[in-house]
Amino acid sequence: MQIVGLSFAGTATAAHQQMSAFLSEVFGLSPVRLDGNTAEFFRLADGSYFAVSEPGELGETHRSVGFEVDDLDAAIAELRARGIQTDDEPSGNSELRYAHFVAPDGRLYELIERRA
């Protein structure tokens, strides 16, 4: 598995609207629409994303971090071969494919592959 960077961070919060306004008004970020998601995404200059969602939209977590990989299916297979729990099937939106996994710290993380 080759990790090529961190490409995603997200927060699930009841203060969804306030957080989105903060990112727009204070940080100067503009929301972008990614088909297949209800979260509000903000693209950063390096191509990574920060997402703001309602509680529960990121699964059983309030924060999420996504490790970008060059081959999502191979990365999932490698994690499973090592006994690490992953989503049954990858999910995706118009720009990314991703799968969640539970790391040894018991927290939920993501593997992400950019669509060509």
C-alpha positions in Angstrom: 0.0 0.0 0.0 1.3 3.4 -0.9 0.0 6.4 1.1 0.4 9.5 -1.1 -0.9 12.1 1.3 -3.7 13.3 3.6 -6.5 14.4 1.4 -9.5 14.7 3.7 -10.5 15.8 7.1 -14.1 16.2 8.3 -16.1 17.1 11.3 -19.6 16.0 12.3 -21.3 18.6 14.5 -24.6 19.9 15.6 -23.1 23.4 14.9 -23.0 22.5 11.2 -24.2 25.9 9.9 -22.0 27.9 12.2 -18.9 25.8 11.3 -19.6 26.3 7.6 -20.1 30.0 8.0 -16.8 30.2 10.0 -14.9 28.4 7.2 -16.4 30.7 4.6 -16.3 34.0 6.5 -13.1 33.7 8.5 -11.0 31.3 6.5 -12.3 32.6 3.1 -13.1 29.1 1.8 -15.8 28.5 -0.7 -18.1 25.4 -0.5 -18.0 23.0 -3.4 -20.7 20.5 -4.3 -19.6 16.9 -4.6 -22.4 14.7 -6.0 -23.2 11.7 -3.7 -22.7 13.6 -0.4 -24.8 15.6 1.9 -21.9 17.1 3.8 -20.6 20.6 2.8 -17.1 20.3 1.3 -14.5 23.0 1.2 -11.5 22.5 -1.2 -8.2 23.8 0.0 -5.4 25.1 -2.2 -3.5 21.8 -2.2 -6.5 19.9 -3.5 -7.5 18.4 -0.1 -11.0 18.7 1.4 -12.5 19.7 4.7 -16.1 18.5 5.2 -18.7 19.7 7.6 -21.6 17.4 8.3 -24.4 16.7 10.7 -23.8 14.3 13.5 -23.9 10.7 12.3 -23.1 11.5 8.6 -19.4 10.4 9.1 -20.5 7.2 10.8 -19.6 6.5 14.4 -17.2 9.4 14.8 -17.1 13.2 15.2 -13.8 13.6 13.2 -12.5 11.8 10.2 -9.1 11.8 8.5 -8.5 10.4 5.0 -5.3 8.9 3.8 -4.9 9.1 0.1 -3.8 5.9 -1.6 -2.8 5.1 -5.2 -5.0 2.0 -5.4 -8.0 1.8 -3.0 -9.0 -1.8 -3.8 -5.4 -3.1 -3.2 -5.2 -1.0 0.0 -8.5 -2.5 1.3 -7.3 -6.0 0.5 -4.1 -5.4 2.4 -5.9 -4.1 5.5 -8.3 -7.0 5.4 -5.4 -9.5 5.1 -3.9 -8.0 8.2 -7.2 -8.5 10.1 -8.2 -4.8 10.0 -12.0 -4.1 9.8 -13.0 -2.1 6.7 -16.3 -1.1 5.0 -17.8 -4.0 3.0 -17.7 -1.9 -0.2 -16.1 1.4 -1.1 -18.3 4.5 -1.2 -17.7 7.5 -3.4 -18.8 10.9 -4.8 -18.0 12.6 -8.1 -14.3 13.1 -7.3 -13.3 10.5 -4.7 -13.7 6.8 -3.8 -13.2 5.9 -0.2 -13.5 3.2 2.5 -13.5 3.5 6.2 -11.4 1.4 8.5 -10.9 1.0 12.2 -7.3 1.5 13.2 -5.6 -0.1 16.3 -6.5 3.0 18.3 -10.1 2.1 17.9 -10.9 5.2 15.8 -12.4 5.4 12.4 -10.3 6.6 9.5 -10.6 6.6 5.7 -8.6 5.4 2.7 -9.2 7.7 -0.3 -8.5 7.3 -4.0 -9.1 10.2 -6.4 -11.1 9.4 -9.5 -9.3 10.0 -12.7 
